[in-house]
């Protein structure tokens, strides 16, 4: 059994001042993945519980993007990025190989207001799907992170007014469908196909979190052959510290 947690912390240094370490300890994950760390090497000191190895992928731009993985399970190897220069300057992907699976932690690019970055996002989604497909040929894959898309209308509070906007455009949703059809399963929807009101991100504006007017854009996906090994899929909406909350999965592997 392995327990994994993923959390877009929207700036780790800020989150540390909002109870990050207490939440980290309470969640007690074997592998803990972060997105949007927004820091460079040497800018933070973490007093993690004993036994965790830490891996970081920093963006070249200071105070932007970035990912990290803290694991009690020693990996066989670790690689940053997609090995594509156009996609590897923003610290968005860390891939860890373990004995029985690959873990890919990702912070997918936002297509931005008026879909200004949608063409780049489409290229990214294709490259990322190819990365996952290639890994899946070798051994099962667990993907986690902020994928910056609500897949279906059930995955956000107000689908109609948000149709066509960043994170709920037809293009992004179709790419997510393509990722699932390539052989991946959405762990939360596998266990809870009809659950409404289950969100992982809320705008800081208009009291969105208090009203639970959110989006589910943080995921754990697994290779289809791991689908029947999912024992828990969680959304920790009671944990604050970011505009996202942690999400988790437990898998018999």
N, C-alpha and C positions, 0 to 999 in steps of 0.2 A: 504494500500500500504506500502511495506517495500523496502527500498533501501539498498543493500549490496555491499560492496567492498572487494576484496581479493587482497593481494599484498605480494609476496615474496620479502622482503626488502634486503635480502642478507647481514644481519648485521644491526640491527636497529640503533646502535650508529653511524655507518658510514652514514646511510641514513639520519639521523637527520642533518648531516652537508651538505646534498645535497638537502635540501628543503622539507624534509618529512612533517613537520608541515604545511607548506603552501599548499602542495598537499592534505593533510588530510582535512584541513579546506575547500578547494575549492571543494572537492568531496562530502562533506556534507552527509555522509552515516548514516543511522540509526544504522547499524552494520558494523564494519570495522575489517577484519581479516588479521592477519599477519602470514607469515611463515619465517623460517630461521632468527629468531630474534638474535641468537648468543650471548645471554647474560644470566646472572644469576640475582636472586633477588637483588635489591638494586643497580644495576649497571647503571641505567638510571633514569633520572627524566623527565617526560613528562608534558608539559603544554598544555594539551588538552582543547578544548572548554568545557564549563560547561555541565554537564548532562551525561557524559560517565562513565560507570562502566568498569573496566579493569580486565581481567582474563588472567593468564599466565600459560604456561606449559613449564618448563625449562628442558633442557637436563642435565643429570648428568655430561657429559663431558663439560668442560668450553669452551665457544666460538664456540659452535656447535649447529646446528639445532634449535629447539624451536619454539613455536607458541604462539599467543596472540589473544585475541578478545576484542575489545572496543565497547560497546553497549549502546545506549540510551534507548533501551527497556529492562527493568529489566527481567532477566530470572527467571524461577521457580527454576531451579537447574542447576549446572554445574559439569561436571565430566571430569577428565583428563585421557587420555590413552584408551586402549582397554580392560583393566582388564586382560591382559596377560603379565606376567612378562618379557618374551622374547622380547616383543614389546614396553615396557613402560619405557625405560630408556633414550629415545632420545627426549622426549618432542614433539611428533609428532601429537597428536590429542587432541582437546578440543571439547566436546559436550555440547551444551546448549539446555535446554528444555524451550520452550515458550508455551504460551497458545495453539497456533494452529499449531505449527511445531517444529521440532528439527533442530538445526543448527550444522553441524559437520565441523570444520576447520581442515584441514589435510595437513601435509607436508610428502608426500610419500617418502620412502627411494629410493635413486638412486642405480641402480644396478651396477654402476661403470664401469671403463674401462675393456674391455674384459669380461664383465658380471661377474665380480668376486663375486658379491653379489646377483646373480640372484636367487639362491635357497632361500635365506632369503626373497628376494623380492616377490617370488611366495607365500611363507607362509604368508607374510604380506598382500598381496592382497586378499588372501582367508579370513583371519581374519577380514580385514577391510570390505569386502563385507558382511560378516556375521553380523558384527556390524550394518551396514546400514540396512540390511534386518530385523533385530530384531527391530530396531527403527521404521521402516516403517510399521510394524504391528500395532503400537500404534497410530501414527499420521504421517502426511507427513514430509519428510526430505529434507533439503537443505544442500548439500555438497559443500564446496568450498576449494580451495587451489591449491598448486603445486602438481599435481599428477604424475609428472615426466614421462609422456608418451605422445607422439603425436599419436593420435588414427589412423588417416588415412593419406594417402599420401598428401592430401590437407592441412594437419595441419603442414607441414614443407616445407621449401623452396627447399631442396635438398633430396628428399626421397631415391633415388636409392643408392647414396654412403653411406647413413646412415642406410640402411637396416641391421638389426642384431646388431646394436650398442645400447648402453644404451639409453633408452628412445624411441627407435624405433625397438626393437626386437619383433619377432613374439610372444614370450611368454608374454611380457608386454601388447602388443596390444590385445591379446586374453583375458587377465584378465580384461582389460578395457571394452571390448565387453561384457564379463560376468557380469560386474557391471551394465552396461546399461540394459542388458537383465533381470537382477533381478528386474527391475522396475524403472529405473532412466532415465532421459532425459538430454542430453547435451543442456543447455539453448542457447548457442550461435548458435549451428548448428540447433536447432529448428527454430530459426528466420532467420538464414543465411546459409542454407544448402550448398550453392555453392560458398560462398565468399572465394576467394583466397587472399593470402598475409596478412592474419590476424594472427599475431603472438604475443606471450606474453613474449618470452625469446629470447635473442640474445647473442651469445658468445662475450666476450670482445675482441676477437682476429679478425684480418683481416678486421676491419671496418664492422663487420657483421650488426650492427644496422643501420649504414648509408646506407647500401645496402639492408636493410630489409631481410637479410638472416637469418630468425628466425624459431622458433618452437612455436606452441601453446600447452603449457603443463600446463597452469593455467586455471582452470575450475570453473564454477558453474553447478552443477547437481541438479535436483529436482526430487522428486517422480513424476511418470507419471501422477498422478491425479492433479498435479499443472501445467502441461504443458500448458494448455490453459489460465493460469493466468499470464504467463510471458509477461510483457509489454515492457521490454527493456533488451538487453544483450550487454555489452560494453567492448571494449578493449582500454585502454587509452595509446596508444603507444606514445603519445606526452609527457607523464610524465616520467621524468628521475629520477635518484637517486639509481637505482639498475640495474642489468642485466635483471631483469624482469620488466614489467610494471603492473600497477593495472588492474584488470578486475572487471566488475560489473554486477549486475542484479537488476531489479525492478520487484516485484511480487505483484499482488493483493491478499493479504491474511490477 
